[in-house]
């Protein structure tokens, strides 16, 4: 695998960051041992490791500015992308599923004071993405799905000493 990160500061107070990840996660040897029966869920040398995407991307922008009287404004926007993955080692396994690629967007805005107080309003999962991002299946639970947390608004207060 490989990762690449970059930061650009085109003007005072603005910081743009990106991170790219590429990963080809495969087993280097069979997963079998004497106490484990070989099944469709048993990994063999060369099988892709479940729930690990081949590609991830993160974009982040921060802007900070002086408001005056010991106050600073701040705004942040971020986007993450994850490529799809697979739920099990073996494509021939009954419960093998393809996990969808997905994106997640968040934003926050607020003020900071010279005496260490920060107040921020935020939203996570801005577009309320609710498609399954990780699937799993078993005999007792044939269609289990994990999704992102629904769109969430909040207020964050912090005091540093």
ChimeraX attribute file (.defattr): number of C-alpha atoms within 10 A of each C-alpha:
attribute: neighborCount
match mode: 1-to-1
recipient: residues
	/A:1	9
	/A:2	9
	/A:3	12
	/A:4	10
	/A:5	12
	/A:6	10
	/A:7	13
	/A:8	11
	/A:9	13
	/A:10	9
	/A:11	8
	/A:12	9
	/A:13	12
	/A:14	16
	/A:15	16
	/A:16	17
	/A:17	15
	/A:18	17
	/A:19	15
	/A:20	15
	/A:21	16
	/A:22	15
	/A:23	13
	/A:24	13
	/A:25	16
	/A:26	16
	/A:27	15
	/A:28	12
	/A:29	11
	/A:30	12
	/A:31	15
	/A:32	14
	/A:33	8
	/A:34	6
	/A:35	6
	/A:36	9
	/A:37	9
	/A:38	13
	/A:39	12
	/A:40	16
	/A:41	17
	/A:42	16
	/A:43	22
	/A:44	18
	/A:45	12
	/A:46	13
	/A:47	19
	/A:48	23
	/A:49	18
	/A:50	19
	/A:51	19
	/A:52	19
	/A:53	21
	/A:54	16
	/A:55	19
	/A:56	20
	/A:57	18
	/A:58	18
	/A:59	18
	/A:60	18
	/A:61	18
	/A:62	18
	/A:63	17
	/A:64	18
	/A:65	14
	/A:66	13
	/A:67	13
	/A:68	9
	/A:69	8
	/A:70	10
	/A:71	16
	/A:72	16
	/A:73	18
	/A:74	21
	/A:75	18
	/A:76	18
	/A:77	17
	/A:78	18
	/A:79	17
	/A:80	16
	/A:81	16
	/A:82	19
	/A:83	17
	/A:84	19
	/A:85	22
	/A:86	21
	/A:87	22
	/A:88	25
	/A:89	23
	/A:90	21
	/A:91	16
	/A:92	11
	/A:93	13
	/A:94	15
	/A:95	18
	/A:96	20
	/A:97	20
	/A:98	17
	/A:99	23
	/A:100	16
	/A:101	17
	/A:102	18
	/A:103	17
	/A:104	18
	/A:105	20
	/A:106	19
	/A:107	19
	/A:108	19
	/A:109	18
	/A:110	18
	/A:111	19
	/A:112	21
	/A:113	16
	/A:114	10
	/A:115	11
	/A:116	10
	/A:117	14
	/A:118	19
	/A:119	16
	/A:120	17
	/A:121	15
	/A:122	18
	/A:123	17
	/A:124	19
	/A:125	19
	/A:126	16
	/A:127	13
	/A:128	14
	/A:129	17
	/A:130	14
	/A:131	14
	/A:132	15
	/A:133	21
	/A:134	20
	/A:135	22
	/A:136	19
	/A:137	16
	/A:138	11
	/A:139	8
	/A:140	7
	/A:141	8
	/A:142	12
	/A:143	12
	/A:144	12
	/A:145	13
	/A:146	13
	/A:147	13
	/A:148	17
	/A:149	11
	/A:150	13
	/A:151	16
	/A:152	12
	/A:153	14
	/A:154	10
	/A:155	12
	/A:156	11
	/A:157	12
	/A:158	10
	/A:159	11
	/A:160	7
	/A:161	5
